[in-house]
Amino acid sequence: MTSNTTFDHDPAELGELERSILLIVWRVGDVTAEQVREELGRPLKDSTIRTVLRRLEEKGYLAHSVENRTFLYRPAETRQRVAGRAVKRIVDWFCEGSVEALLVGMVDSKVLDRAELQRLADRIAEAQKTAPPPAGSAALKMQSTSRNKEKP
């Protein structure tokens, strides 16, 4: 199956109905247009729901399969991946690309509680264990210095 989806769509450009439907699909998993309409709990035509589902698929947020002539929609991207792209946009707009500035702002504004800060610190520590040292880091300098000393 060929696709005309885009995976770099800016989540900030999603409308309120698109966001509501996307949240339903993330929560429920595989859903039909009828199930989405029922979950929304507001009077919308079936054609409206189908149009929004198709547009979310074109934007790369959803994928579908067909079972017994019924379209089943499922997430094409995780909630975390979409949230990451949205946060990147905020970082670029308001923090001149500095994730550190964003996190400091979140701490200063008390957006993160003590437990969330600890979980974040634990994730950072774990990532540092598995990530290669950045170019020009002290570890690389020490390795090259010790190699130079070994040469006659």
N, C-alpha and C positions, 0 to 999 in steps of 0.2 A: 504494500500500500504506500503510495506517495503521500507526502505531507507538505502543506504550505504553512507550517507553523514557524513561529519565531520564538527563540528561547531567550532573547535578550530584552523582552518587553519590560518597560518600567512599571513596577507594581504601583507606584504612586499615581499612575494614570488609570487605574481600575476604578470603575464607578461603584456606587454603593450596592447596587443589585449584583454586579459581578463579584464583589467581595463577599456578599452574603451567600451566593451560590457556591463560591469556592470554599468557604468555610464548611458548608454542608458536605461537599464532596470529600474534603479532608477528614471530616468527622465520621461519615458513614462508609466511605469507600465506594464500591461500584454502585451507581445509582442510575435510575431512568429519569427522564424529564418529568414524568408524573410524580415520582417520589420527591424530586426536588421541589416541585410545586406544592406538594402536601407539607413538606418540611418548612417551607417559607412561611406558611400560615397567613398569606395575604392573597387577595383575589387578582391573579394574573392569568392571562390567556396562555394556553399550552404553547402556542406559537411564539410567544414572548420568551418563555423559558427555553425553548429549543434554539431560538436565535442567540440568546446569551450563552448557552452551552457551546454552540458552534463557534461563537466569537472567542470564548475562553480557550477552545481547542486551537483555533487559528493563532492565538497569541502564545501558545505553548504551555498553558497551565493544565489543560486536560487532554486526555486521549480517550478514544472509544473503541468498543468492539460491538459486534452485532450478534445477538442471540435471539433466535426465533423472530427475526425481523424487528427486534427492539434494540435501540441503541443503549448500550451501557457505558456510562461515563466514569472515568477513574482519574485520579490525580496523575499528571505527567511529571510534576515536580513536587518535592516535599514542601511542607509549610516552612521549614527551616531555611531551605534554599531560597525561596521567594522572599522571606523575611530578611535574609542576608543581602539580597539585591536591594531591597528597600532601604536598609540601614546604610548600605554603601552610598546610595543617593544622598541620604542625610549627611553622611560624613563628607562627601564631596561638596555639597551645598553650603553647609554651616560650619564645617571644621577644617576647610581647606585640605581635605584628604587625610586628616590625622585621626586615626582610630583612638589614639591616646587622649586627644582632646575630647572626643565623644565620651569615652569612659570616665574621664575626670569630671566632665559635666554631669554625667549620670550619678556619680558618687556625690558630688557637691549638692545636687538637687534632691538627694535621697531617693532616687528612683530604684536603686539596688539596696536590699537589706543586707544585714550581716551574713546570713546564710547564702544568699546569692553571690555575694562577694567572695566567700570562701569557695563555693563551687567554681566560680570563674578562675580564682587563683589556682585551684587544683587542676583545671583544664589547661591552663597556661603552663603550669609546671610539667604536666604530662606531655604537652606538645613540644616543650623545650627538650625533653629527653629524646624524642624521636626525630626532631628536625636537625638537618645538618647545620653546622655553625655558619654564620654569614661570612661572606668573603671579607678578608681583612680583620677577622676577629682575633682575639688573643690566642685562642687555641691553634689557629692556623699559623700565627706568627711563631708560637712556641715550637710547633712541629718543624717549620722550616729552619728555625735557629738550631734545633738539635741535629737536623740533617746536615747543616753546614759545618757543625763542629765535628761530625764524624768523618768528613772528607779530609784527606791529607793535604 
